[in-house]
Amino acid sequence: MSEQCAIREVQFQASGFWSEIFMENSNGDAPVIEQQLYSVDEAKVILRISRSKIYQQMSAPQPDGQPRLRSVKVGRTRRISVAAIQDYITLLEQEAEALFGEAA
C-alpha cells in the first residue's frame, strides 16, 4: 500500500462519522463508500416496481401526511435514502398484515 493510501485510510478510520459510511472492502485494503441515496431508477430496481409507481408513492400521502415513499431533492433530481426504502417496505408489510392477517 502506498504512503498516500495509508494516510487516507487512517483519516477515514479516525473519524467516527465516516466509519459508519465507509467500510473496508473484502481485501481489507481501502475503505469503500456504502451508497446512502438512490436515484429513482436504482430504487425501482431494488423495489421491483415501475418508475411511475415510484413517483406515485413519493406523492401519495399516508394518514399522517407524510409521503408513502420519502425522497429528497438533489439539484433537479429526486433521491431516495436507504432508510426511506426500508420504511416503505415496512409500510407494505404492515398493510399486508392489516388486510390479510399476516405478513406477505
Buried (B, 14 or more C-beta within 10 A) or exposed (E): EEEEEEEBBEEBEEEEEEEEEBEEEEEEEBBEEEEEBBBBEBBBEEBEBEEEBBBEBBEEEEEEEEBBBBBEEEEEEBBBBEEBBEBBEEBBEEEEEEEEEEEE
